[in-house]
């Protein structure tokens, strides 16, 4: 054979060897990449599921607190307030949930004296939208939740979680997601 042919044969054998090595590496690397990507995807999905489960438990906790409280109409509220305004058993530190039954909208607020604060919403010196809807005949209910015994350490946390649980920022009367501390 000619010298050129041997050189070409050498180049061909070298390229063939490199190709075989490349294929062997790909057969090793690609499954590792697929496995790694799948594992990362699994962790992401599992983390998302755990996060959603945690949020569902928190929402259920808030709903449980609300379900355990007395629900009253504004007329019943005014009657209770008139008699118990100075009674700290009723005019306590906590949150209130105002629900517009006509529009399916919530307003959540906090106060150191809940009876006094709720009264403001129904007499024109609280949330203007709540007052306008009340004044024009929408049907409302009110629930009061005391901070004491709620399991929350701060009024801000209780209010913020309740706003979130009732979706009252994006779908209700609340203009903020609650106070921060």
Secondary structure, DSSP 8 states (H G I E B T S, - for coil): --HHHHHHHHHHHHHHHHHHHHHHHHHHHHHHHHHHHHHHHHHHHHHHHHHHHHHHHHHHHHHHHHHTS-EE-HHHHHHHHHHHTT-TTTS-SEEEEEEETTTTEEEEEEESSHHHHHHHHHHTSS-HHHHHHHHTT--EEEEEEESTTSS-S-HHHHHHHHHHHTTTTTSSS-SSS----
